Amino acid sequence: MFLVIIMISYKPFYETLFKKGLTEYYLIFKQGFSANTLHRIKKGEAISTKTLDALCYVLDCEVSDIIKFEKE
């Protein structure tokens, strides 16, 4: 049996939103992201690379501005 340890952090995502003066409301109601996607990010759950790509496009940023790898 394997122990699953989450090492991907979405902390940069929230920092990027703050720096750009954007909100989750904007992403849901103006850009069409699902509330479930943002809920998954908030809970530290996995999102698809397609979603990651769309976030990078909308936020005009790099992947590292949304996620980072944190090794324990």
Secondary structure, 3 states (H helix, E strand, C coil): CCCCCCCEECHHHHHHHHHHCCCHHHHHHHCCCCHHHHHHHHCCCCCCHHHHHHHHHHHCCCHHHCCEECCC
